[in-house]
């Protein structure tokens, strides 16, 4: 823990220290924290001058200049045009290097999406490819798509590949250990992509990737306890508690989609009956639609959304039932985790005007005490998973490791340099 002039005196009292995982603070730790703060300020306030960085961070100008030169040398930051000034020398403005790219892959059971994302989180290119139950063949299609994209973007620097998956990834081995909706046998996806692309690869659960996108590219300052829920062919969740993403044993924390809420319910892909996702997923909504309109042809979830917008009564009822089950399932999260914010990502966000009133009503009715949490969609729905996959790459190579160091966002800069 680093004490600054703004640290309350009681913060220096006795606190629990886990001696099995002890890390003594050092000047190197302070330098890393200061670097993270300067880089975050450049990202959120760009274009910004060195003088403004010193003023906003509270660091000495010499310290800021050293960090900026390091970031420029590492190609994370570049100098831009001169700013106007009422008098004296015109300051050089700083911004993120938009030529620094990440390849992002978002995998669904039957389709994969590949994108090129820059350091500001902007998607520069995007393509979809069909996937099958054969992971090797599916990986070849994904690699072909990535290679084709990079050929169309010469002169850029690609830092790595981030992959968002509908399942749980062991953080130690980077192997997929639980993905009931994907139906892939054991397969070393990371090693295969690295061999073909000659780039480092990082895998992560889709809900955690979407949460990383919000923490990295959106404005979540002040939010310390949140849950992100992805709703697509399944229901996934990621937990942000006390300023850190909770990964749990082997990265499996947050599988609320596979908590049974009705033992008489439909069989889930995980083998149990009545899991939350069997009632709240997009597949569940399509099942409700077939119940309400048995003679209807088979449709996709996006077609179901369009039918509801066109006034189809069965489609409207199906989405309303799905929304009610989403809200009821959130009670598990609220009772167990007490988040201040619940973020919703996935296929339902384009129709949030239909879902919001029902979900909010259920949440308010089922909250045990106090004010219910804020429930809101992420900015870009399913795109959050792609942008989160890019965030995995940028974290690994230079941006703050949010699951471990998010507390530095709300603390003052260390006075050490």
N, C-alpha and C positions, 0 to 999 in steps of 0.2 A: 504494500500500500504506500502511496506517495502522498505526503502531507504538503499542502500549499497554504498560502496565506488565507485562503477562503475555507479551509477545512475546519468544520466545527470541532471544538475542543473535545467533546465527548467521543469523537471518532477515534481518538487515540487510546481509548480504554481497552479492556480485555475483550478479545474476540476469538472465535474458534479458528484454529489453524490446523489444516490436515497435514500432519507430519509425514504421511505416506506419499505426499505429492508436494513437497516443499520446494518453493522457488524464491530465493532471496532476491530482493530488489537490488539492482545495480545501476551504474551510470549508463550501461548499454540499454537496460530496460527503459530508462528515462529518455534516452535518445530515440528509441523506437516509438515511444508514446508521442513525443514531440513531432517526429516525422509524420506519424499518422494524423495528428491534429492539423498540421500544415497542409498535408495532402487533402484532407477532408474539407478544409476551408477553401482551398483552390477549386475543388470540385463543385462546391455549393455556391461559391461567390464569384466564380470566374466571369469575365476577366478581372483580376485583382493585382494590385501592386505589392511589392515587398513591404513597403511602409504600412499598407493596410493589413497585411498578414501579421506584422508585428503588433499592431494596435489591437486587432481582434483576438489574437492568441495570447497576448501578454508576455510573449517571449522577447528577448533582446533582438535588436535588428541584426547583430552579427550572427546570432544563432539561426535566425530565419534565413539569412543569406547562405549560410553553410548548408542548411537543409534543402533550400531551393536548388542550389548548384548540384547537390547529390541527386535530386529528383530529375533535373534536366539531363544529367549524365546517364541516369538509368532509363531515360526516354519516357518517363511518365508525364513530365511537364515540359511545355515549350513556351518560349517567349513570343509574345504577339506584338501588336503595334504600340507606339507610344501614346500615352494618354495626354489629354489637354491639361494644363495646369495654369492657375492664375499668375504664378510667378515661379522663378527658379527652373531647375532642370525638370523636363517632362519624364514621368516615371514609365518604365517598361511594364506592360501588363502581362500577366501569366495566366495560362489555361492548361487544361489537360491535353495531352497529345492525341488527337483524333485519328492518327495513323496507327495507333496501337489497337489491335483487334483481338477478339476471341471468337472461336467457333463454338456455337451452342447447338445442342441436340436435345430435342424433347421427344421421348418415346411413349407412344400409346400402344395398346394391343394390336391394332391393325394399321397404324400409320405413324410415321416418324416425321418430325419437322426439323429442318436444319437451317441455321441462320448465321450470319456474320454480324457481330455486335461490337460497336466501338466503346471506348472507355467512358463515354457519357451515357451509355445504355441505349444508344440509338441502333435500331436494326437496319443495317445497310442492304442486306439481301436475305431472301427467305425462300425456301422451297419445301415441298412435301414429297414423301416417297412412301409407297406401300410397304408394309412389313408382314412377315409371316410367323409361324410358330418355329421356324428354323432360324436360330440366332446368327449363325454364320452367314447365311444368305442375306439376312436382313442387314447385317453389319456391312457387307459388301455394298449394298445399295446406299447406305448412309455415307460410307467413305467416298463412293463415286460422286455423290451430291456435294460433299464438302470440297473435294478436289476441283470440281467444276466451278464452284463459287470462287475459290481462291484464284483460279486462272483469270477470272474477270475483274480481280482487284489487285493489279500489280502495284508494286511500290509500297505496300503496307507490311507491317510487322505483326505476325500472328503469334500470340503468346501461348496458346494451348487450346484444349477442347474440354468443354464442360458438358456433362450429360445428365439430364433430368429423367428419372425413371419412376414408373408406377409401382414402387416397392421399396423395401428397406435395403440399404447398403451398409455393410460392415465397415466402419471407418478405418479399421486397422488393415484389413485385407483389400478393401475396395472391391469386394465381390458382392453381387446381388444375392441376398439370403432369403428374401421373402417377397414374392410378386405373384400372388394367386391369379390376377387377371391377365398377366402377360403370357403364362403357359410356356415359358422357355425352360429347357433343361439347364443344368449347370454349365456355365460358359464364361470364360474370362474376357469380358467385353473390353475392359481397360487395356489389357495387354494386346488384344487384337487391333484396336484402333491405334494405339501407340506405334505398333509395328508398321502399319500402313501409312500413317500420317507423319511419323517422326516428330511428334509433338507430345508434351505431357498431357495426360487425360485425368480428369477427376469426375467421379460419379456421385450423385446424391439423389435422395428421395425427392419426388416432384413437389410435395408440399413444403419441404425444407428449402428447396431451390426457390420457390415462389416467395417464401418469407425472406430469403436472402435478397431477392430483387427489391422488395419493399425497403429493407434496411439499408441497402446499398444505394439505390437510385431514387427512392422516394423520400419524403420528409416524415420521419417517425421520431424526431427528437422529443424527449419527454415521455415516450411510451416505454414502460419497463416490463409490462406483463400483457402478453397478447397470444392469441391462437390464430393460426391461418388454416382455413379449411378449403381444400380443393374438391370441387364437385365435377366429376366427368363420368367415365364408365364405372368408377368406384368413388369412394370418399376417403380422402387422405387428410391428415392433420400434422401440423408442426407447432411445437410449443416454445414460446419465448417467455421465460420466467426470470424476474429480477435482472433483466438486462442481458440474459444469455440464452442461446438456443439450447434446449435440453435434448441431448442425443440418447441418453440411457445406455444400458448394456448392449453392446454390439450395434449401436445406432438404431435400435428398434423402438425407442420411445415415441408415443403419439399415435399408435395404431387404433384410434377410437372408431374408425370405420368398421373394424372387425370386433367391436363390442356388441354382443347380442342384446337387443332391446325387446325382442319378442321371440321366445323359444318355439313358437308355432309358426313363425314366418318362413319365407322362402329359403331354400338352400343357397348358401353363399359360396363363392368360388374358393374360399378358404376351407370349406368343409363343414362349417357350423351352420346352424339355422338362425334366421332372424337377425343377422348383423345389421348395424345401422345403415350400411351402404345398400343393403337389399331393399330398403325403403326410401332412401334419400338420393340415390345416384340418378344419373341420366337414364341408365337402363331401367331403373324402377319407374321413371316417368313414362317411358315408352310402354312398359307393361300396363300401367294404369290406363293409358290411351287405348290400348287394345281391349281392355276390359270394358271401357265406356263405349267403344265403337268397334265391335268384333269384326264387322265386315270390311274394315279399313285395310288397305295394303300396308306392307312393311315400309316404314319411313325411318329417317335418321332423326337424331335429336334436334338438329338445326331446322329440319323441316317441321318438326313439332312446334318449335318456337314460332316459325312463320305462320303455321296454321292458327296458333293462338292469337297472333296479331291480326289475322284476317277474320277473327270472330268465331272460329270453330269451337263449339261448346265443349266437345269431348277433350280437345287439346287444352282449353282453359282449365277444365276440371282436373286434368292430369297434372298440370304444372302447379295448381293450387295444393293438390294432395302432396306432391313432392316437397313443396315449400313448407307445409305443415310438419312433415317428418324431419326435414332439416332442422327446423326450429326445436322440435321435441328432442332430437339427439343432442342439440347444443346444451341441453340441461346437464348432461354428463360433464361437459367441459366446464360449465359455469360452477357446478357444485364442487368439482374436484380441483379446479385450478384457479377460479376467481379472476379471470383476465379482465383488464379494463377495456380491451378492444378485441373484437373478433373480426378477422378479415376473411372475405369469401373470394375465391378465385375459381376459374374454370368456365365451363360452357354455359352456366346459367347467368353470368354477369351481363350479357347484352339485354336480357329481359329483367333486369333488377327491379324495374318499376312494378313488375308482377310479384316478385318474390319478397321484396322488402317489407310490405305491410304485414304479410302473413308471418314471416319469420320473426319480425320485431314483436308482434302480438304474442307469439308463443314464448319468446324469450322473456318478455315482461311478466307473463303469467307464471312462468316456471322458475324465475329467479327467487332464491330462498330468502335473501335479506338485502337491503340497501338498493341502490340504483342498479338497473341492469347494465351490462356492458354495451358499449357502442358496437353496432354491427354494420359493417360497410364493405362494399366490394373493392378489390384492388383496382388499380387504374386501368389495366389492360386485359383483364380476364385471363384467358389461356396464354397470352403473351408473357405473363409473369413467369411462367415456367422456363421459357426460353431465356429471358433476361436474367433469371436466377442462375441458369446454367453458365451464362457468361460471367456472372459475379463470382462463381466458383473459381474461374480461371484468374480473374483480376485479384481476388483475395490471395490466392497461392503465390502470385508473382509480385504483389506490392501493396495492394489496398489492405486495410486492417482486417485481421481474422476475426470477423464479427462474432462468431460463437464464443470466442474466448476473451475478447477484449472490448466488448460493447460498452463496458462501464466507463471507458476513457472518453466516450462521446460527451458525457455529462459532467466530467470532472475538469478542473482547470489544468492548463498546461504545466508540466513539471518545470521548475526553475533550473534544473540541471541541464547542461548542454553537453 
